[in-house]
């Protein structure tokens, strides 16, 4: 009897968890952890840092790179990459129907 009570409670908790996951997917909680935003933000941060370093680079550091301000050019390119990722995440946000269910192999509890 005690085993069936604990099984019933476990099934109830599983159902509540699955309902909460479905509700989160429907309300857009999946876009909260969109990896494109994280990648775009980090690339933008590194790009801004390198661009600022390139703007204030000394002539000695430019001479080391055969006269090319490598920090400035790398910063601008990385900043552009970050802007692409951020624009992609903003213009095409994740929708609930885009998110693939990951536990198809798990048996359904009825």
Secondary structure in CASP SS format (residue, H / E / C, confidence):
PFRMAT SS
TARGET T0000
AUTHOR 0000-0000-0000
METHOD secondary structure of the structure
MODEL  1
X C 1.00
X H 1.00
X H 1.00
X H 1.00
X H 1.00
X H 1.00
X H 1.00
X H 1.00
X H 1.00
X H 1.00
X H 1.00
X H 1.00
X H 1.00
X H 1.00
X H 1.00
X H 1.00
X H 1.00
X H 1.00
X H 1.00
X H 1.00
X H 1.00
X H 1.00
X H 1.00
X H 1.00
X H 1.00
X H 1.00
X H 1.00
X C 1.00
X H 1.00
X H 1.00
X H 1.00
X H 1.00
X H 1.00
X C 1.00
X H 1.00
X H 1.00
X H 1.00
X H 1.00
X H 1.00
X H 1.00
X H 1.00
X H 1.00
X H 1.00
X H 1.00
X H 1.00
X H 1.00
X H 1.00
X H 1.00
X H 1.00
X H 1.00
X H 1.00
X H 1.00
X H 1.00
X H 1.00
X H 1.00
X C 1.00
X C 1.00
X C 1.00
X H 1.00
X H 1.00
X H 1.00
X H 1.00
X H 1.00
X H 1.00
X C 1.00
X C 1.00
X C 1.00
X C 1.00
X C 1.00
X H 1.00
X H 1.00
X H 1.00
X H 1.00
X H 1.00
X H 1.00
X H 1.00
X H 1.00
X H 1.00
X H 1.00
X H 1.00
X H 1.00
X H 1.00
X H 1.00
X H 1.00
X H 1.00
X H 1.00
X H 1.00
X H 1.00
X H 1.00
X H 1.00
X H 1.00
X C 1.00
X C 1.00
X C 1.00
X C 1.00
X C 1.00
X C 1.00
X C 1.00
X C 1.00
X C 1.00
X C 1.00
X C 1.00
X C 1.00
X C 1.00
X C 1.00
X C 1.00
X C 1.00
X C 1.00
X C 1.00
X C 1.00
END
